[in-house]
């Protein structure tokens, strides 16, 4: 029988350490996977593809955490806007996190279908 820790999908690439900011980190990294963006462009892109509006405090706290962990990097400011881009470490972390979330989603959908006739 697997140990309790082995039953859970692991997110060894780093987003698990974001705690309550993991959702916003995932959204930001997913947006930056499409190319560099400044804060306002990130907010609009996330709102468009996820239907979620990141509050400025949430956005900039997550950007600071992602930058401090080397998952994104700030580029030279353009006028008053500072764009960010995804790093190789950020792309690896995002891939690992999305793979883990895919497993959770597939398991949930399979169980719903088997037991509730939905999905």
N, C-alpha and C positions, 0 to 999 in steps of 0.2 A: 504494500500500500504506500503511495507517495506521501512524503511528509507534507504538512500543511503549507509550508512556504513553496513547495514545488507545484502545488495546485494552481497558484496564481500566475498569470502572465507576468513576466519580468520586464522591466523597462530599465535595463542596465545603462542606457545611453545618457541618462540624466534628467529627463523631464519629470520623473517620479519625485525628485527632490524639490519640485516647484510647489508642491502642496496645492493650496487653493488657486495658485496661479497657473497650474498645468493647462487648464482649458484655454486661457488667454495666450499662453506660450504656444500651444498647438496652433491656434488661429493665426498668430503673428508669424510663426515659422512657415506655415502653409502659404500665407500671403507672400512672404519673401522668397519662397521657392519659385515664384513667377518672375522675380527680379527685384532690384532695389526700390524702396519706397520710403517716403518721409511719413511722419505720424498721421497727418490728415489723410493721405492716400491709403495708408494701412487701414485706418478706421473705415473708410469708404469701401475698400476691397472686402474686408471681413464682413461688413454689413451686407454687401452684395452676395457673397458666396455662402455665408453661414446664417444670415438673418439675425446677427448679433451686433449690437452697438457697444463697442468698448468705451467705457468712460475714460476721460483723459488720465485720471489718476491710475486706473488699472493698466492702461496702455503703457504709460511711461514707467511705472513700477516694473512691469514685465519686460520692457525694453532694457531697463537698467540691469535686471537679473540676467537676461539672455546675453547681454554684452559682457557682464562680469564673468560669465561662464564660458565665454568664447564661442557662443553659438551664433552670434551676429556681430557685425562690426559697423561702426558709424563711418560714413564717408564724409568727404569734405562738404561743408555747408554750401547750399545753393541759395543765395540771398539769405532769407531768414529760416530756411528749412534745412534740416539735417537728415539726409537719407540714411537708411540702414540696408545692409545686405546680409544674406545668409552665408555662413562659413561652411567649410567641409564638415566640421564637428557638428554644426547645427543641422545640416542635411542628414548626417548619420543618426543623430538623436531623433529627428522627426521621423525618419524611416522606421526606426525601432519602435517608437511610440505608436505610430499608425499601424504597424504590423500587429502589435499587442492589442490595440483597440479593434482591429479587424477580427481577431480571434474571439474577443468578447462579443462583438456584434453577431458573428456567425453562430456562436453557441446560443446566444439569446434567441435569435430568430429560429434556429433549429428546434429549441425547446418549446417555443411558442407554437410552432407548427405541429409538433408532436402531441402536445398536451392541450392546446386550445384551438387548434384548427385555423390559426391565423398566421400571418406573415407571408 
